[in-house]
């Protein structure tokens, strides 16, 4: 389950930023997660609670902001929506797509004290 290691990375970032920005407690974490990021949201939610135990983010609320997948279709020459990797272009059916959005996960915002 790579969601556990993702949460460990989130915690590491929270701890580093706590030193830089001088906060003691994290109340809420907003994460942007793209449709093509390969993250199982329910597994991430479970892992988040487990990994944050005993840390400055123990009991923190996790808010997920879903982002749509997007790719550049080479034959059409336009951006098209895609729901998962290796989907065909919804306009021409081509598989010559270059993902250019919705494949990332990032911390968007924090509520801290």
C-alpha positions, 0 to 999 in steps of 0.5 A: 500500500503506497498510500502509507508512504505517501502519508509518511511523506506528508507528515515529514513535510508538515514537521519541516514546515512546522519548524520554518513557520512556527506552528505546533498543531495541524488541525486540517490538511487540504490535499489536491489529488488528481484523477491520474495520480494513482492514489486510492483515496479511501486507503489514503484516508485510513493511512493518514489517521494511522501515520499521524498518530502521536504527531503534531497532526494527530486528529487532523482532518483530511480534506480531499480536493479532486482534480480531473485528468487532462491530456494533450491529444496529438492528432486533435491538437487539443486538451481533452479530459481523461478519467484514467491513464491509457484512455483514448481521446474522447474525440478521435479515439487516438491513444497518442495522448500526453498527460498534462494535468491531474497526475499530481498530489500536493498539499494545498492548504493547512489549518494550524495553530 
